[in-house]
Amino acid sequence: MEGELHTRKENIMSNYAWVLEVRPGYEDEYKKRHDEIWPEMVQMLSDAGLRNYNIFRHGLTLFGYFETDDLQKSIDYIVKSEVNKKWGNYMSDILKAEIDPKTNFPYLLPIQMHLD
């Protein structure tokens, strides 16, 4: 039983989410840019250890969800990536992003509930 709880806890800790905003009037452009995401950006995210990465939109609010086995390693890889810097510049005119100054990554949301 104790091992089961440990495994469940590890599974919970591999799930992460963030919230950003699309600037008003840029909803379609945001979708278009992600429909045409650069292959090198996709590869970089995969190389960073992200998997099951999804972004949902409700109004102007974007909700990103991803999984990784080593959050710090993934963040370090992403923020040091040249393609991520280019993507960030490319998207900056249509996004409002609150970035955690400690990580240089969007603030992550605390998990409130998990169900397998």
Number of C-alpha atoms within 10 A of each C-alpha: 6 7 8 9 10 11 12 14 12 12 15 16 15 14 19 17 18 18 19 18 18 23 16 11 10 14 17 9 13 16 12 11 12 11 9 8 12 13 8 11 17 13 13 18 19 15 13 21 19 22 15 10 15 11 13 11 16 9 10 16 15 17 16 18 19 16 20 21 15 13 17 12 12 18 20 14 16 22 15 11 16 12 18 17 13 12 14 12 10 12 16 13 11 16 19 17 16 14 13 11 9 7 12 14 16 17 17 14 13 10 11 5 6 10 5 5
